[in-house]
Amino acid sequence: MTRFSYFLFFFLIVLAAHGQAKYTSMQDALFSSGKLNGSGGPQSVNWIRDGNQFSYIKSPGKINTYDPATGIDDIVFDGSNLKLPGTGQPFQYDAFEWTSDFNYLLFRTNFRQVWRNSGNADYYLYSLKDKSLRLVAKDAYTSQVSPDGESVAYERNGNLYVLNLASKKEKQLTKDGTNTIYNGRFGWVYEEEFGLVRAWEWNPDSKSIAYWHIDESAVPIYQYSDLSGMHPDYKKIPYPRVGDPVPMAKIGIVEIKKGKTTWADIPLAGGFFPRIYWTSDPQKLAVVHLDRKQKKLDLYMVNRKTGQAGSTMQEDSKGWMDIFNFFSGIMHHFFFPKNVNEYYWISDRDGYQHVYRYDYNGKMLGQVTKGDWDVMTVESVDPQTRLLYYTSTEASGLERHLYKINLDGSGKTQITTTHGRHIIQFAPGGGFFIDTWSNTQMPKQVEIRNTDGVLKKSWQTNEGVKAFVQAHAYAPKELESIRTQDGRNLDIYLIKPMDFDPNKKYPMVLSIYGGPGAQSVYDQWGANPYEQYLAQSGYVIASVNNRGSTGYGRDFMESVYEQLGKLETEDFVATVDALAAKYTWLDRSRMAIQGHSYGGFTTTYTLTKHPGAFKVGIAGAPVTNYKLYDNIWTERYMGLIPENEELYQDNAPQNFVNNMTDHLMIAHSLEDDNVHVINTFQFVKLATDAGKEIELRIYPPGHHGVAYSGASQVRLWQTYLDYLDHWLK
């Protein structure tokens, strides 16, 4: 589509805000989410056959394969009439993977969630040849087929097992698992703050497994309940707060044949092992170690047979070391390509995130990328062509684009060119990628391209979204930058009220998150139904990439180190001041700030440290004292106590409730296993003692999101809107 077409569509959706169908209720708005945002393209993508094809879920119960070179789209699995073995029950699954020979599918069924991304399940193996289905692991936490396709490994009740598919014999590989000691499983805090679920990795030769051994016996227990029934049913989790003991970890390598574990000779020293990687040499396991402050990183190469380890690369940071980015869905900053004895590391040592190339002895072979912009992830490394593919912010901090470059840093080429945010699914070892892109003027477009950027198939254009926003009242995001009084440029988006009249005065809601490494504003399509309903109700909505956000270099992001809340909230206040000075249609006396989780923290921080800057605050699941939050996340950004005790005291909103002059609503769930409701209860108690009025909404179930159902989400959002209307209209 041409650029003229983009602007034509943008013009049409602006026109659609006037005189078109409006939402009849908050429920109507909530249920419009799918129509507003559309499809994200093929679901459950697995690149197969050396990256020359991918499989995806075509429709419920059906798996297809697609060949980008030929355009052939085939059904390879149809479970419509498949039954669970020995029962008459329909076969249903929620995830799957292929064996390396592509003759079998491993299905996950009967999933029972435990933490955010993990839980127990049953695993079945399906033969594409004879269409047989058999149970291979029951009540397992994670499972995976060996690279040679001959075995299935899984973790159950804190121990690792392997099943030989030919003999059907199960072998227990570890035996010391308990309710606090796990082999091949993470506890809550490791999974939550390092982003991994499976705590073990097959060696590419299928003869051994590397795994985490986690001991949480010294970690304090947190318990909670939704208080239903005659007697509370308490759930208990090991949850280490700031200053508490961290989970003890060590890395083992178990040989499948002998069942013997060799331990990596690396002292934990109070720190963490956030990542392990099998290298292209099957005798070498790479282990990442972080000290407790997460300021010092060591990469060890471990001998598989002896456990002997040597540090091959070290790096220190004035702030913190990142090994992944939760918010961007970037799981790794280390990359170990096949068939070459070298690895790649994304570091911000020169002020921006760039790719550095090393051999296995730790010798740096060169800096691959350079410039005043951030590499977000390495998408692929091709040892044959000596090309590296990566996604970066070179075009803009608001955009993401795919580039390729020679390993010596020459010959850089931009592959994606349409402005916006491009999310890439690259074929490992293949010549194709799936590009899911959008901008504020164009809904998600899903395209399949070759590595030169040539379009092979337009998979999804979301014409339904275009039709919906042209037929309904819709308020688009408008991107701009504001300049603060002390000279900072901050990227923001604005959403104006439907039926906007520049001669009127409007209240505004600043929607914030603000946490380190996050980003709130992109040049991408994204229509939040709550924000759309606010716009219909006569509110301006704004959001900002405050200091601490990713995509603008190390100094911008790490400026918040050891002072969480301080600079972010200064940017929030500066944003509304700048907008009110620029636009006469904004009423500076009718401003609200609203956020959830870290945004809940910064909302309460703003109202207690900058009283009068906003008339209203709405905080969902807020941290009100970071000494109450988990130590892996908090100590990464705030350091340790007692040495930083004063910093922790200054950063806790509950210590400054006496300053608060504005109106605050807090919503929280009793079952929040992430930010515990103790934060809200302590804050409300101190506020009450100080004579401050807090509007409180407590949901018994709901976990970290507060709401626990569609009906409760509608009720929560409506409660927020009613509160805004009461004080701002």
N, C-alpha and C positions, 0 to 999 in steps of 0.2 A: 504493500500500500504506500502511496506517495505521501510526502509531508503535507501536501495540500489536503489530502484526504483526512489526515489526522486532525488538522485544524477545522475541517468541515464537520467532522464528528464532534469535536469539542464544542463548536458553535451550536450544533444541534442539541447537545445535552444541556448546555446553558439555557437554550430556549425552552427545553423540557421542564425546567424548574417553574415556568410560568404557566399556570392554567392547566397543568396536567394532573392526573390522579394522584392523590395524597394518601398517606397511611391513615387508617382509621383508628389505630391503637398502637401501643407499644408492641403488642403481640404480632400485629400485622407487620411492623417494622422488623422484628426479630426473625420472622419466618421468611422475610425477603432476602436473607443473607445469601443464599445460593443463587438467586436471580441477579443479585447485585455483583457477585464476584465470579460466578461461572465455574467452569471446569479447569482443572490444572493439567489436563492431558492424561496420558496413559498412567494407570495406577499400578503400584508394586512392580516397578521396572527392574528386571534383572538382565544385564548384558551377558550374553552367552556366545559360545563358539568363537572365542578369541575376539569378542567385540563386534562381530559381523552381523549379529542379530540381537534382539532383545525380546524377552517375554513380558507379558503384562496381563492384568485381569481385564478381559474384554467386557464381561458381564458377570453377575453373580454366579459363581460355580464354574466359570469357564476361563481357561488360560490360553492365550494366543501367543504366537511368535511372529515378529515382524522383521523382514529383511530390508534394510534401507537401500541396498544396491539394486534389488529387483522389484521392490514394492510388494512382495508376496506376504500376505497376512494369513496365517494358518491357525486353526484351532488345534491345540495339542493335548488339551485336557478338558473334558466335559464331565463334571461331577453331578449333573442334574439328577441322574437316577442312581448314583452311588450310595451305598449304605455302609454304616459302620460295621466292621466285621463282627459276626455273631449276634447282630441286632437288626431290627427293622428300621432303625433311626437314620434319617438322612445324614449324609456326610457333609459337614460344614467346617470351614477353616478360616483363619484370619491372617496367616502368613505362610510363605513357602520359600524353598530354595531348591536349586538343581544340584545333582551330583555332577562331578567333573566330566563324566562321559555323556551326560545329558540323556541318559536312559531312565532316570528315576527322578521323582520329586519328593522332597521331604516337607510334609505339611505340619503346621502347628494348629492344634485344635483345643477346644475346651480351656481357653486361656482364662486364668484367674489372677487379676492384677494384684501385685503386692506393693511396689513402689511406682514412681511416675511412669517408667517405661518397661518394667519387668514384672514377672509373675510366673506362676506354675502353669504347666500345660501338658497335654499329651501329644506325642509326635508319631505320625504315620508315614510310611514309605510306600509310594505308588510307582508301579512299573508301567511305563508307557508301552512296553512290548506286549505283555499279557494282561494289562489293565487290572492287575491285582493290587490289593491294599492290605497292609499289615501294620500292626502296632509295633513300634521299635523302642519307645520310651514313654513311660507313664509317670505323671507327677514330676516331670523334670522342669528345672528352672530355665535352662538353655540347652540347645542341642544343635549339632552340626555334623554333616557327613564329611568323612576324611577326604583329602584331595584325590586319593586313588580310588575312591568310591567303594572301598571294601568294608568300611566300618562306620558306625555312628557313635559319636561321643556325646555325653550329656552330664549335667550336674543335677544331683538330687540330694536334698537334706544335708548340704554342706560337703558332699563328696563327689568325685568324678568317676564316671563309668564309661566303658566302651563296649559296644556290641558288634561282634563279627557277623556281617550280614549273611555269609555263606553257612557258617556253622550254627548261627543263632545263639551263640554262647555269650553271656554277659561277663565282663571282668571288672571288678572294682579296683580302681587305681589308687585311691586315697581312702584312709579309714579313720581319721581323727576328727571328722566333722561333728560339730555340736550345734546348739542353738546360738552360740557366740563365736564359733570358729568355723570358717568357710573355706573350702578348697574349690576354686573356680566360681566363686560367687562374691559379689560386693554387698556390703551393708548399705544402709540408706545414704550416708554422707559421701562415700566414694562414688556411688552411682550418680547422685544428684550433682555433685560439684566437679566430677571429672568426665561425666557424660557417657560412660560405657555401661553396657548391660552384661555382655558375656565376658567373664573374667578368666578366659583361657583362649589359647590359639593353637590350632594344629600346625605342626611343622610341615612345610610343603612336601617333604618326603613321606608323610603319613606315619612315621615311626615313633614320634614323640609329641607331647603336648606341653606347652609352657603355660603356667597358670599362676594366679595370685593366691597366696595363702593369707587370709585375713583373720586377725584375732581381735575381737571387739569386747573381750571379757572385762577390760578396764574402763570401757566407755559407759557413762551414765545412761540410765534408762528414762525415756519420756513415755508417759502413757496418756491416752485420751479416749474418749467415748462420745457417741452421739446422744447418750443419756436416754435412749429409748428402752422400753420395757420396765419391768419391776426392779431389776437390778442392773446397773451399768455393766456392759461388756467392754472391758478395757483392752485397747490395743497397745502393745508395748514395742518401742523401737529404741535401739541404741542410738543416741543423738548427742554428739559432743558439742557443747557450747564453747565459747571463747575461753581459753585457758584450760579446758578439760583435756584429758589424755586423748590422743588421736588413735584411730585403729592401727594396730601393729600389722605390718605387711612384710612378706618376703616372696620372692619369685622362685618357683620350682619348675624343673623340667623332668617330666615323667616319661620313661621309656615304656611303650605299649607292651612289648614282648615280655620284659622282665618285671614290669610294674614297680620299678625302682625310681625314686625321685632324687635328682641332684639339685642342690640349692645354689642359687646364684650367690657368689661371695661378695655381696654388697651390703654394707651396714645401713640400716634404715636411718639411724641417727636422728630420730624424732621427725623425719620428713615423710615423703610420699613417693610411691611408684605410680605415676599417673598413666604411663603408656609402656607397652612392650611391642616389639616388632621382630618377626623373623626376617632375616636378611636373605639376599640371593645365595649366600653360602649357608647350607642347611646346618652347619656346625656352629653358627653364630647367631645369638639372640641379642638384639639391641634393647636395652632397658633404660628408660628415662627416670632420673631421680631429681626430685625437688626438695630443698630444705624446707623446714616448717614455715618460714616466712614466704616461701615461694619467690625468692629473689635470686636464688642461685640454682642453676640447672647443670647436671652432669649427664652425659650420654655414655653408658657403659656397653662394651661388647663382651658378652658372656660366652665362654666355651661350653657347648652343650654337654660334653662328656664329663668335664671336671668341675664346672661351675666357676672356674677362674674368671675374674672380671677385671677389666681395665678401663678407666675413664678416657675416652677418646676425644671428647669435646666438652668444654665448659663455657658457660656464659652467665654473667651477672647483670642485674638490672637495678637501676635506681628506684624503679617502681616495683613491678611484678613481672613474672614470666608467664606468658600465655602458651598453652599447648593445644588449645582448641578455642572455638568461639561458639557458645551455646546459641546465641541469638541469631547468628547467621547460618546455623546448621553446618558449620565447618568443624569437622571432628579431629583434624590432624594438622600440625605444623611440621611434622617430620614425614618424609616420603622415601621409601626404599623400593625403587623399581627392580623388576626382574632382570636377570641376565647381565647385570653390571654391578661391580663391587664399589658402589658409591651411593651416597644418600644426599637428600636435599632438606634444608632447614629454613623456615621462614623466621627471620629475626628483624627486630626494629632497632638494631644497634646503631645505625646511622641516622636515626630519627624517624624513619619510615619502615614499614614492613617490606622486606625484600628477600629474595631467594638466594641462599648460599649453598655451594656445592662442596662436598667433602668426600674423601675416600675413607675406607674402613679403618685406617690407622689414625684418623682424625686430622689429616692434612687438608686444609682448605684449598680446593682447586680453583676457586674463583667466586666472585659475586655475579650472579646471572642477571639480576635486574637492578636498576638504579633510577632514582628520580624522587621528586617531592610528591609522592603518592604511595598508596599502600597496595601491596599484593595481598589479596584476601585468602586465596587458596591455590595450590598447584593442582591442576585438573588431570594432567597426564605427563609422563616423561617417556619419550620414544628413544631408546638407546640406539636403534638402527639409523634413524634420520638425524639423531643428535638434536632433537627439538624438545622444548619444554612448553607446555600449554598452561596458562594461568589466568585467573580472573583478578582484576584490579580496579582501583578507583581513579586511574589516570585521567579519564574524561571529566570526572566530577566526583566529589564525595557523595553525591546523591545517586550516582549511577554505578553499575557494575558491567564490565565488558570482558570478553574473552580475547586473549592475545596468544601468539606463539612467538618463540624466540630461540635462537641457537644457544647451545649450552655455554658458549663463550661470551654471551651477552650481545651478539650482533644479530642483525636481521630481524628486528622486532616488527611484527605485523599485527594490526588489529583485525580480528575476525568478525566480531559482531559490531554492527555500525548503527543500527537504529537506536536513538536515544532512549534511555530508561534503564531499568534493572534487569539484567540477564542472569538467570539461574541455570547452571549447566549440569547436565548428566552425561559425562564423557564415557565413551566406550573404552574400557581398559584393553590396550593393545590393538584397538580397532581404529577405523578411519572415520568415525561418525560421532556426533553428539546430539543430545536433545536440548534445545534452547527454549526455556520458558521465560518469556519476557513480557513486559508491559511498561507503560508510562502513565502519567496522570490523565492523559487524553485517550488512551487505548487500553481496553481490557486485555487480560492474559492472552497471548498468542503462543502456541506451542508448535515448534518447527523442528524438523530433523534435517541436519546439515552435515556435509562432510567436513574434514578438517581444514579445507580451504575456504569454508563458509558458504559453499554452494548449496542452495536449497534443494532438498530431496523430496520433502513432503511437508505440506502445511497441515498439521495434525488437528489443531483446534484454533478456531478464530473467535469463539464465544459470541456469535451473532445474536444469541438469545439475550446476553447482557446488554448489547447495544440496543436491541428492541425494547428491553425493559426500561432502560434509563431515558429513552426517548418518549415512552408512553407514560412515565411516572415522574412526579416531582423529584428532582435529583440535584444535589448540591455538590459540585466537583471540588477536588482539592486544587488550590492555587499555590504554586511554589514561589517563594521569594526569599531574599536575604535581608536581615535587618542589621543595623549597626548600633552597637551599644554606646553609651556615653563615654566609656573608657576605650573605645576603638575596636571592639571585637565584632567580627562578622559572623552571624549565626543563621544557618539555614532553617526555614520554617515552612509549614504549610498553613494555609487559611481555608476554612470552609465558611462561606457566607450563608446567611439565612435564605431559605427559599422565598421567592417574591421579594428579594432584597431591594431596599429603597435607600439610596445614599443620603437622603434628607432626614432619615430617622436616626435615632440613637439606639444602639443594641448592646445588650449584655454579652459577655464573652466567657467561654470555658476554655482554660488552658489544659489540654490533655497531656499528661506527662508520664514518663517512666524514669529515664535519666540515669540508669545504672551503668557502671563502668563496662565498656565493651559493647553496649547496646547502641541502637540507632532507631530513632522514631520517625524520621522523615527521609523518604526516598522519592525519586522520580519513578513511581510505580502506581499501578492501579490498586486500589484498596478501598472498599466502601464499607465502613463500619455502620451497621444498622442503627446502633445507639446514637452515633454522631449524626446520622441522617435524620433521625427523629428529633434530636436537639435542634438541627437546622430548620426543620419544619416548624418547631415550636418557637422560633424567633431568636436563636442563639448563634453567635459567631463561635466557631471552634478553631483553635490554633494548637500547634505542637511545634517543638523546637529540638534541634540537635545541639544540646547543651554540651559544655565541657565534660569530658568523660566518655563521649560517644566515640565509636570506632569510625574509621574511614578518613580521618583528618590528620594522621600522623601521631607519633608517640607523645609529643608534648601536650597536645590537645587532650588526648585520652588519659594520660597518666598524671595530669595536673591535679587530679582529685585524690591522689594517693595520700593516705593517712588523714584525710579531711573529708570523708564522704558527706555529702549534703551541702557543704559550704558553698562551693563554686557553682554547683548545679542550680541551687536555689537563687543565687545571685543572677544567674542567666535567666531564670524564669521571671524574676522581677524586672530585669532589664528588657526582656522580650515584650511584656505587656506595656511597660513604659514607652518603649519605642513605637509600638503599634498604635497606642493611644495618641501619641504625638503626631503620628503620620496620618491617621484616619479620623476625620471629624465624626464619623458615624459610630465610633466606638465610645461607649460610656465608661470612663476610667473608674467610676465609683461603683460599677456593677461587674466585677470580675470574680470568677471562680477558678480554683485549681483543683484538678481531679486526677488521681492515679491509683494504681494497684500494685501491691507487693513493694518493690523498691519505689515505685511511684506513690504508694501509700506512705512510705517513710518520708519521701521528699515533700509530700503534701503536709504532713504534720510538722516537719522541720521548717517549712516555709512559714506556716502560721505561728510557730513559736519563736522563730529567729527574725522574721520580717513581718511583725504584726502590722495590720493595716494595708499591706500590699494587695491582699485579696479580701473580699468581703466574705467569701464562702470557700470551704475546703471539703472535699469528699475523698476519704481514704479507704481503700479496700485492702484488707489483710496487711496492715502496716507493721514494719519493724519500728519500734519506738525506743529501743535500746539495743545496740548491736552486740552487747555482751550476752544477750539472750539468743543470738542466732548461731548457726553452726560455725565451727572454728575453721574449717578448710576454706570456705568462701570469705569469711569476715577477716581472718588474719592475713589473707592474700592482699587485701586492700587497706587494712587498718593497723597491721602489725600486731605485736604480742603485748600481753599484759603480764606483769605490772609495768613494764617500761613505758608503755603508751597509755597508761591509765588516764591521764589528763585529756588526751585526745578522745578517748572513748566517752568520757564524761561530757565533753563539749559537743560531741556529735549525737547525743541522745535527746530527742525531742521531749521525752517525758521529764527531763531535768529543767525544762524551761516553760512549763505550762503556765506559770505566773504571767508570762509576757503576752499570752494569747488574748486577743481582743475580738477575733472574728468567729464566724459560725462554722462548726465542724461536725460532720457526720462520719462515723466509722462503721464499716461492715466487716464481719469476720465469721469464720466457721469454727465450731468446737473441734472439728476433725481435721483441721489444717495441720498436716504433718511437716510442713515446710516452715512457715512463719507461725509459731505457736500463738494461740490466743492469749497467752500470758502477757504478750506485748500490749495488746489492747486493754486487758483488764488492769494492768499496772498504770497505763496512761490515764484511763478513765478515773481510777481511784485518786491519783494525784491531782487530776483536773478538778474533780469534785471537791477535794480538800481545799483547793485554791479558789473555790466558788465559781468555777467555769462550767458552762452547760455543754454537754456532748450528746448529740443524737446518736444512739447506738442501735445497730441491727445485728443480732447474733443468730446465725443459722446453725442448728445442731449438726446435720451432715454438711457435705459440700467441699471438704478438703480445701486446697489453696485457692480455688476459684470462687469460693463462698457459695455461689449458686450450685445446686445439685440436680436440677432438672430444667426443662424448658419453662415450666410454669414458674419456678422459683427465680429463673433468670429474668423473666418478664417483670415479676413483682419487684425484684431488686432494682432493675433499671428504672421502673416507674417511680419507686421510692426516691431514687436519686433525682429524677426530674422534678418530682413534687417538692423536694427540699430546695432545689435551685429556684423553682418558681416562687416559693414562699419568701425567699430572702432577696431575690434579684428582680422580681416583677411587682 
